[in-house]
Protein backbone atom coordinates (compact mmCIF):
# COMPACT_ATOMS: atom_id res chain seq x y z
CA UNK A 1 0.00 0.00 0.00
CA UNK A 2 2.87 2.35 0.86
CA UNK A 3 4.46 1.78 -2.56
CA UNK A 4 1.21 2.67 -4.33
CA UNK A 5 0.91 5.86 -2.29
CA UNK A 6 4.49 6.78 -3.23
CA UNK A 7 3.74 6.20 -6.89
CA UNK A 8 0.54 8.25 -6.70
CA UNK A 9 2.32 11.12 -4.93
CA UNK A 10 5.20 10.97 -7.38
CA UNK A 11 2.84 11.04 -10.36
CA UNK A 12 0.85 13.96 -8.95
CA UNK A 13 3.99 15.94 -8.13
CA UNK A 14 5.42 14.97 -11.52
CA UNK A 15 2.39 16.27 -13.36
CA UNK A 16 2.55 19.56 -11.45
CA UNK A 17 6.32 19.90 -11.90
CA UNK A 18 6.12 18.99 -15.57
CA UNK A 19 3.43 21.60 -16.07
CA UNK A 20 5.47 24.26 -14.23
CA UNK A 21 8.67 23.37 -16.13
CA UNK A 22 7.11 23.06 -19.57
CA UNK A 23 4.92 26.15 -19.29
CA UNK A 24 7.87 28.19 -18.05
CA UNK A 25 9.93 26.84 -20.99
CA UNK A 26 7.22 27.85 -23.47
CA UNK A 27 6.87 31.33 -21.98
CA UNK A 28 10.61 31.97 -21.80
CA UNK A 29 11.24 30.50 -25.27
CA UNK A 30 8.53 32.68 -26.83
CA UNK A 31 9.87 35.78 -25.07
CA UNK A 32 13.51 35.38 -26.10
CA UNK A 33 13.16 33.53 -29.41
CA UNK A 34 13.29 36.74 -31.41
CA UNK A 35 16.12 38.25 -29.38
CA UNK A 36 18.70 35.46 -29.29
CA UNK A 37 18.37 33.08 -32.20
CA UNK A 38 21.32 30.85 -31.26
CA UNK A 39 20.93 30.74 -27.48
CA UNK A 40 17.15 30.68 -27.21
CA UNK A 41 16.83 26.91 -26.61
CA UNK A 42 19.68 26.70 -24.12
CA UNK A 43 18.64 29.84 -22.28
CA UNK A 44 15.02 28.74 -22.12
CA UNK A 45 15.96 25.29 -20.84
CA UNK A 46 18.29 26.62 -18.15
CA UNK A 47 15.87 29.25 -16.84
CA UNK A 48 12.88 26.90 -16.90
CA UNK A 49 14.92 24.19 -15.15
CA UNK A 50 15.92 26.63 -12.41
CA UNK A 51 12.26 27.43 -11.84
CA UNK A 52 11.38 23.76 -11.98
CA UNK A 53 14.27 22.82 -9.66
CA UNK A 54 13.01 25.00 -6.84
CA UNK A 55 9.43 23.81 -7.24
CA UNK A 56 10.31 20.15 -7.70
CA UNK A 57 12.67 19.93 -4.74
CA UNK A 58 9.99 21.19 -2.39
CA UNK A 59 7.34 18.89 -3.86
CA UNK A 60 9.60 15.81 -3.70
CA UNK A 61 10.90 16.53 -0.22
CA UNK A 62 7.68 17.64 1.45
CA UNK A 63 4.96 15.79 -0.45
CA UNK A 64 6.25 12.71 -2.27
CA UNK A 65 8.95 11.15 -0.12
CA UNK A 66 7.98 12.55 3.27
CA UNK A 67 8.18 10.18 6.16
CA UNK A 68 4.84 9.23 7.62
CA UNK A 69 4.90 9.54 11.40
CA UNK A 70 2.48 7.71 13.62
CA UNK A 71 1.81 8.54 17.25
CA UNK A 72 3.27 5.27 18.50
CA UNK A 73 6.18 5.23 16.04
CA UNK A 74 9.65 5.97 17.35
CA UNK A 75 11.33 9.13 16.12
CA UNK A 76 14.68 7.35 15.98
CA UNK A 77 15.64 5.31 12.92
CA UNK A 78 15.85 1.55 13.37
CA UNK A 79 18.85 1.21 11.10
CA UNK A 80 22.16 -0.30 12.12
CA UNK A 81 25.02 2.07 12.78
CA UNK A 82 26.70 0.86 9.58
CA UNK A 83 23.67 1.84 7.49
CA UNK A 84 23.44 5.21 9.21
CA UNK A 85 27.13 5.96 8.66
CA UNK A 86 27.13 4.90 5.00
CA UNK A 87 24.02 6.96 4.22
CA UNK A 88 24.66 9.89 6.55
CA UNK A 89 25.93 12.22 3.84
CA UNK A 90 22.95 11.51 1.58
CA UNK A 91 20.38 12.23 4.30
CA UNK A 92 21.61 15.59 5.44
CA UNK A 93 19.77 18.54 3.95
CA UNK A 94 22.97 19.81 2.36
CA UNK A 95 23.75 16.36 0.95
CA UNK A 96 20.31 15.98 -0.58
CA UNK A 97 20.37 19.46 -2.09
CA UNK A 98 23.85 18.89 -3.52
CA UNK A 99 22.89 15.57 -5.10
CA UNK A 100 19.58 16.99 -6.33
CA UNK A 101 21.22 20.07 -7.86
CA UNK A 102 23.91 17.96 -9.54
CA UNK A 103 21.19 15.72 -10.94
CA UNK A 104 19.28 18.70 -12.30
CA UNK A 105 22.40 20.19 -13.89
CA UNK A 106 23.01 16.86 -15.63
CA UNK A 107 19.40 16.82 -16.79
CA UNK A 108 19.81 20.38 -18.09
CA UNK A 109 22.87 19.44 -20.15
CA UNK A 110 21.11 16.37 -21.57
CA UNK A 111 17.99 18.43 -22.20
CA UNK A 112 19.81 21.08 -24.20
CA UNK A 113 21.72 18.48 -26.21
CA UNK A 114 18.60 16.39 -26.88
CA UNK A 115 16.44 19.32 -27.98
CA UNK A 116 19.19 20.64 -30.25
CA UNK A 117 19.80 17.16 -31.68
CA UNK A 118 16.12 16.67 -32.42
CA UNK A 119 16.03 20.12 -33.99
CA UNK A 120 19.12 19.58 -36.17
CA UNK A 121 18.53 15.99 -37.28
CA UNK A 122 14.75 15.82 -37.51
CA UNK A 123 13.98 19.54 -37.93
CA UNK A 124 11.68 19.22 -34.92
CA UNK A 125 10.40 22.40 -33.30
CA UNK A 126 12.15 22.89 -29.91
CA UNK A 127 8.77 23.02 -28.15
CA UNK A 128 8.04 19.45 -29.29
CA UNK A 129 11.59 18.33 -28.57
CA UNK A 130 11.20 19.64 -25.04
CA UNK A 131 7.94 17.71 -24.64
CA UNK A 132 9.62 14.45 -25.75
CA UNK A 133 12.57 14.99 -23.43
CA UNK A 134 10.24 15.79 -20.53
CA UNK A 135 8.40 12.49 -20.92
CA UNK A 136 11.59 10.41 -21.06
CA UNK A 137 13.28 12.19 -18.16
CA UNK A 138 10.17 11.82 -15.99
CA UNK A 139 10.47 8.04 -16.12
CA UNK A 140 14.12 8.11 -15.10
CA UNK A 141 13.46 10.64 -12.34
CA UNK A 142 11.14 8.37 -10.38
CA UNK A 143 13.86 5.84 -9.63
CA UNK A 144 16.52 8.44 -8.89
CA UNK A 145 14.34 10.53 -6.59
CA UNK A 146 13.06 7.46 -4.76
CA UNK A 147 16.68 6.55 -4.04
CA UNK A 148 17.57 10.09 -2.95
CA UNK A 149 14.69 10.85 -0.62
CA UNK A 150 13.93 7.48 0.93
CA UNK A 151 15.79 6.07 3.88
CA UNK A 152 17.06 2.50 3.63
N, C-alpha and C positions, 0 to 999 in steps of 0.2 A: 504494500500500500504506500509506503514511504517513497519507493522508487517512482511510482506513478505520480505522486504529488510533486516530486522533483521535476519530472518530465513536463507536467502541466505548467508549473511555475516557470520553468525554463522557456517553454514555448510562448507563454504569455509575455514574459519579459523580452524574449527574442522578437516577437511581433512588434512590440512597442519600440524597442531599440532599432530594429530594422526600419521602421517608419520614421523615427527621428533622424537616423543616419541618412536614409535615402532622400527624404524630403529636404534635409539640409544640403545634401549634395546637389539636388536639382535646383534649389534656390541659388546656391553659390555659383554653380556652373552657369546658370542663365544670367547672373549678374556680371560675371567676369569674362564670359565667352567672347564678347566683342572687344574687350580691353587687351587681353593677353592670349593671343591665338595659340602659342606654343605651350604655355604653362597652365592653361585653363583646367585641364584634366587633373594634373598633379596638385595644383593649388586647391581645387575643389575637393579632391579626395582627402588631402591633409586637413583642411579646415573642418570638413564634415566628420572626419574620424576623431578629431579633437572634441567636437561637440558630443559625438556618440560615445567616446571614451568616458567622459565624465558621467553621462547619463547611465551608460551600461554598468560601470563599476558599482554605482549605488544600487541599481536594480539587482545585480547579481549578488552583491554582498548582503543587502538588507532584505531582499524578497525571495530570491531563488534558493540560495544555499544557506540561509539562516539556520541556526540550530534551534530546534524546538525544545523548549524547556517545560518540564512538568513540575508540579509542586513537590512531588516526592522524589524527583530526580536529583542526583548529586550535581553540584556545580563543578566538581573536579573531574577531569578526564580519567577514564579507566584504562589508559594506555600504559604500557610498560615504559620504564625510563628510557630504554633504547629507542622506542618509537617516538617518544617526546623529543629526545635529543636530535634524532635524524630529521625530524620534521619541524623543529623549532623555528628555523629561519623562514620556512614557507608560511607559517601561521602567525607571524608577527604582522602588524598592519603595514609596516614599511616593506617587509618581504613580499607580501601579497601585491602591494601597489607596484613594486619594482618589477615583479614577474608579469603582472597584468599590463603595465606600460610597455615593457619589452615585447610582449605578445602583440599588442596593438601596433607598435612600430613595425614589426615584421609583417603584420597584416596590411598595413599601409603600403609598404614597399611592394608586396605581392599584388595588391589592389591596383596600384599605378601601372605596374608592368603588365598585368592581365588586361586592363582596360585599353592600354595603348596597343598591346599585341592584337587584341580583337579588332581594334580600330584600323590598324595597319594591314593586317592579313585579310580580314573579312569585310573591311569597310563598314564595320558596325558602329552605329552611333554610340558615343560614350555613355549616354543615359541607359541604353540597353545593356552595354557591357558591364556597367555598374550593377545593374539588376542581376545579371548572371553571376557575377562574382559574389554578390551578397548572398545569394541562395547557397552557393557552394561553401562559402566560409561559415555560414550559420551551422551547417552540419558538423564541421570540424570543431567549431567553438564549444559545442555541448560537451564533448569529451574532455577538452582542455580545461574548461571552467569548472567542470565537476571535480577534476583532479585538484585544481587550485583552491577551491573554496571548501572542500569537504575534508574533515578530519578522518584519519585512518580508522 
